[in-house]
Amino acid sequence: MTFGVFMHKDGSIYDDIPEVHYQFPKSYLSRAKQMVGDWIVYREPVKIPNSKGFFAVAKVEEIIPDPAEPDRYRAIIEKGSYLPFEPTVPHIVNGEQVERGVLNEEGKVSGRAQAAVRPLSHSDFARIISLGLPDEDFLPRSDDEVVEDNRVREHQTPFEIERPIVQSLVSKPFRDRAFRRAVMHAYDGRCAVTGWKLVNGGGRLEAQAAHIRPVEHGGPDSVRNGLALSGTAHWMFDRGLIGFRDDLEIIVHRKVNDREGVEAIINPTGKLKAPEIESYRPHPKFLSWHREFHGFQS
């Protein structure tokens, strides 16, 4: 087993839902099989304008033939393992490639950097995770040492460093903090229903990070499965009193006994205040699940 990188681009020819599965051609099959049971990081290609770089981590559960496309396969992502980075990790930090394994002997980016599926060294994995999931209880970056000319010198990452990183990735408190941080950033701390951005005296945002499809029902800790909601809107959403159509129109359930009161707190547009970045907006797959689970009329 080994850590790996999956290259993903929204709108590509491949049928990817990074939180659920990753599609790839047969040419990468032997390489992808090595990653079964281990963790991968998702990376957007460098050539994409405003590329997010490394944007999430997930665990590969199994590899299966694609049910719809001959000569393609799917890496099935283990439920509950996907976690978005906040901040996302750029390809280059302080003038240095974050993924050192793509460099050749001359220190230049080699051709293997273009491979959509490729192995990732333990030290590169540790570095990317520590940059993408900063946490006060997380590990120090003991595999890096800053030297006088501001370059970073590489050191081998011992197993004692790697093991706590993996343990953190499955820790609920750690995941909850990372999910909230990513959702609050995507929505700029603003409630998607009311449009309010309230901050208490201590500087804490009033909005909460809500799952569209709850984790206990198989939902991932993904920004596309998340919403920033005020306390009241969160309570109503979790109980199925309000929901969203695929076009993000806010809908009120027929069982609501005070429809006028509920509609009074909905922002004037009548639509979810979605993130500007398309890839952060709620995925129809999760919105549909919420409507069906709570019995909204079609």
VOGU-3710 file (C-alpha; in Angstrom, 3 decimals, decimal comma):
1> mtfgvfmhkd> 0,000/0,000/0,000  1,140/3,550/-0,665  0,008/7,170/-0,533  -0,979/8,690/-3,853  -2,115/11,675/-5,906  -5,313/11,794/-7,977  -5,478/14,640/-10,492  -8,986/16,080/-10,850  -10,453/18,867/-12,967  -14,079/19,973/-12,803
11> gsiyddipev> -15,787/19,550/-16,157  -13,305/17,001/-17,486  -14,280/13,993/-19,610  -14,047/11,767/-16,541  -17,045/11,020/-14,331  -15,604/12,008/-10,972  -17,367/12,773/-7,727  -14,239/13,166/-5,586  -16,168/12,533/-2,360  -17,544/9,260/-3,747
21> hyqfpksyls> -15,446/7,892/-6,622  -12,639/8,738/-9,031  -12,666/7,496/-12,649  -9,472/6,703/-14,548  -8,319/4,838/-17,697  -6,996/1,273/-17,675  -3,428/2,500/-18,157  -3,377/3,604/-14,502  -4,917/0,431/-13,066  -1,780/-1,239/-11,697
31> rakqmvgdwi> -0,664/2,012/-10,088  -4,072/2,735/-8,535  -4,312/-0,776/-7,079  -1,283/-0,027/-4,906  -3,316/2,702/-3,164  -6,222/0,512/-2,072  -6,578/0,784/1,690  -4,432/3,913/1,868  -4,778/7,685/1,523  -4,577/9,902/-1,561
41> vyrepvkipn> -4,612/13,659/-2,025  -6,578/15,356/-4,796  -4,766/17,902/-6,946  -5,957/20,276/-9,676  -3,640/20,548/-12,701  -1,200/23,461/-12,751  -2,484/24,675/-16,127  -5,986/25,443/-14,808  -6,428/29,210/-14,259  -6,385/29,931/-10,520
51> skgffavakv> -5,704/26,271/-9,803  -6,525/25,256/-6,235  -3,512/22,943/-6,163  -4,038/20,202/-3,575  -7,590/20,489/-2,303  -8,610/17,356/-0,361  -7,553/14,038/1,131  -9,448/10,735/1,007  -8,960/7,005/1,499  -9,327/4,484/-1,333
61> eeiipdpaep> -11,574/1,575/-0,364  -11,489/-0,486/-3,571  -11,000/-0,396/-7,336  -13,831/-1,605/-9,576  -14,481/-1,684/-13,348  -16,521/1,358/-14,338  -20,145/0,236/-14,811  -20,720/2,634/-17,708  -17,388/3,016/-19,526  -15,374/0,077/-20,929
71> dryraiiekg> -11,630/0,284/-20,268  -12,182/2,695/-17,387  -12,142/2,021/-13,664  -13,328/3,657/-10,483  -11,487/4,162/-7,244  -14,220/3,977/-4,617  -13,636/6,412/-1,762  -14,178/5,026/1,727  -17,255/6,612/3,306  -16,406/9,216/5,884
81> sylpfeptvp> -12,788/9,584/4,752  -12,968/12,570/2,370  -11,831/15,845/3,928  -11,324/19,187/2,140  -8,241/21,296/2,726  -8,607/24,785/4,146  -6,535/26,458/3,026  -5,987/24,621/-0,227  -2,306/23,892/-0,837  -0,668/25,632/-3,820
91> hivngeqver> 1,735/23,755/-6,058  4,604/25,980/-4,932  5,196/27,361/-1,428  8,060/29,781/-0,717  9,457/29,077/-4,172  9,624/25,331/-3,583  7,515/22,526/-5,075  5,304/21,113/-2,339  5,350/17,703/-4,020  9,094/17,098/-4,135
101> gvlneegkvs> 8,671/13,660/-5,684  7,939/15,190/-9,112  11,417/16,735/-9,309  14,197/15,118/-11,318  17,874/14,956/-10,367  18,425/18,502/-11,644  15,640/19,783/-9,371  13,252/20,452/-12,260  9,668/19,223/-12,622  9,742/15,913/-14,479
111> graqaavrpl> 7,248/14,359/-16,880  5,721/12,220/-14,147  4,105/15,384/-12,725  1,547/15,063/-15,537  0,418/11,582/-14,494  -3,188/11,653/-13,280  -2,540/8,808/-10,836  0,845/8,575/-9,169  2,446/7,502/-5,881  3,267/10,071/-3,216
121> shsdfariis> 6,181/9,859/-0,814  5,528/9,773/2,923  7,319/13,089/3,416  5,309/14,775/0,639  2,079/13,399/2,107  2,955/14,697/5,577  3,863/18,130/4,214  0,670/18,503/2,175  -1,567/17,409/5,054  0,093/19,772/7,525
131> lglpdedflp> -0,373/22,679/5,098  -3,945/21,832/4,105  -5,275/20,871/7,537  -3,573/23,229/9,985  -4,677/22,574/13,533  -3,397/23,715/16,917  -3,326/20,097/18,072  -1,699/18,863/14,882  1,877/17,818/14,323  4,830/20,167/13,993
141> rsddevvedn> 6,341/20,131/10,517  9,402/18,288/11,727  10,261/17,029/8,246  11,139/20,562/7,131  13,905/22,860/8,259  14,213/26,473/7,169  17,771/27,476/6,349  19,349/30,889/5,987  18,523/31,487/2,309  14,816/30,738/3,017
151> rvrehqtpfe> 14,900/27,476/1,140  13,513/24,335/2,709  15,749/21,352/3,281  14,139/17,924/3,140  14,405/15,357/5,888  13,013/11,867/5,924  9,609/11,589/7,590  9,777/8,875/10,236  6,893/6,496/10,884  6,365/8,211/14,229
161> ierpivqslv> 5,340/11,378/12,329  3,215/9,608/9,698  1,148/7,550/12,140  -0,325/10,489/14,141  -1,242/12,211/10,851  -3,330/9,226/9,767  -4,859/8,992/13,240  -5,882/12,650/13,019  -7,558/12,086/9,638  -10,026/9,661/11,237
171> skpfrdrafr> -10,508/11,637/14,470  -14,030/13,095/14,707  -13,051/16,253/16,638  -10,276/16,958/14,130  -12,581/16,325/11,157  -15,349/18,485/12,651  -12,962/21,431/13,029  -11,619/20,986/9,506  -15,135/20,718/8,021  -16,338/23,849/9,828
181> ravmhaydgr> -13,263/25,811/8,761  -13,725/24,836/5,097  -17,473/25,567/5,017  -17,146/28,904/6,820  -14,447/29,956/4,373  -16,511/28,909/1,321  -19,582/30,858/2,527  -17,589/33,744/4,035  -19,346/33,030/7,339  -22,719/34,050/5,895
191> cavtgwklvn> -25,917/32,039/6,435  -27,025/30,547/3,114  -30,726/30,967/3,976  -30,980/34,331/5,734  -27,963/36,014/4,191  -26,903/37,220/7,642  -23,280/37,417/8,702  -23,515/37,873/12,451  -20,481/37,929/14,739  -20,656/37,766/18,526
201> gggrleaqaa> -18,680/39,927/20,945  -15,866/37,396/20,995  -15,484/37,538/17,221  -17,089/34,127/16,616  -19,399/33,721/13,641  -23,016/32,919/14,496  -23,386/30,646/11,460  -22,809/26,922/11,861  -21,448/24,327/9,437  -24,257/21,927/8,511
211> hirpvehggp> -24,115/18,699/6,524  -26,711/18,318/3,762  -26,540/14,541/3,919  -25,502/13,748/7,517  -22,382/11,708/8,170  -24,470/9,078/9,969  -26,395/8,613/6,705  -23,270/8,256/4,569  -22,621/11,919/3,849  -19,021/13,132/3,411
221> dsvrnglals> -17,241/15,994/5,193  -17,198/17,892/1,917  -17,874/21,574/1,224  -20,299/20,425/-1,507  -22,150/18,499/1,186  -22,065/21,472/3,535  -23,933/24,698/4,216  -23,306/27,682/6,459  -26,560/28,168/8,378  -27,666/30,315/11,299
231> gtahwmfdrg> -28,851/28,388/14,363  -32,567/28,622/13,491  -32,055/27,814/9,802  -29,813/24,874/10,775  -32,493/23,517/13,112  -35,173/23,826/10,396  -32,992/22,263/7,725  -32,016/19,261/9,859  -35,706/18,594/10,595  -36,741/18,917/6,976
241> ligfrddlei> -38,782/22,105/7,365  -36,775/23,780/4,597  -34,810/22,379/1,675  -33,315/23,364/-1,670  -34,059/22,515/-5,271  -31,193/21,732/-7,633  -31,367/25,348/-8,909  -30,830/26,384/-5,242  -34,364/27,751/-4,752  -35,298/27,551/-1,059
251> ivhrkvndre> -38,425/25,462/-0,491  -40,625/25,238/2,602  -42,081/21,861/3,530  -45,859/21,462/3,478  -45,804/20,269/7,123  -44,621/23,678/8,409  -47,304/25,182/10,667  -45,993/28,767/10,506  -45,100/29,206/6,873  -45,237/33,007/7,045
261> gveaiinptg> -42,747/33,018/9,927  -40,341/30,728/8,094  -40,550/32,732/4,866  -39,836/35,924/6,839  -36,229/34,877/7,525  -35,473/33,723/3,964  -33,305/36,207/2,088  -35,143/38,345/-0,526  -33,814/36,355/-3,510  -35,580/33,200/-2,333
271> klkapeiesy> -32,448/31,263/-3,269  -29,543/29,809/-1,353  -26,675/32,287/-0,958  -24,123/30,037/-2,629  -20,330/30,419/-2,761  -18,974/32,280/-5,764  -16,634/29,405/-6,578  -18,618/26,834/-8,558  -16,829/23,811/-7,107  -17,866/24,832/-3,562
281> rphpkflswh> -21,607/24,947/-4,304  -23,942/22,194/-3,034  -23,903/19,090/-5,228  -27,338/18,097/-6,614  -26,665/14,532/-5,432  -26,754/15,671/-1,785  -29,620/18,154/-2,205  -31,707/15,409/-3,835  -30,985/13,043/-0,946  -32,188/15,642/1,586
291> refhgfqs> -35,443/16,261/-0,317  -36,183/12,567/-0,663  -35,306/11,763/2,950  -37,630/14,473/4,291  -40,453/13,860/1,801  -40,490/17,121/-0,147  -42,927/17,169/-3,021  -41,276/17,028/-6,442
//
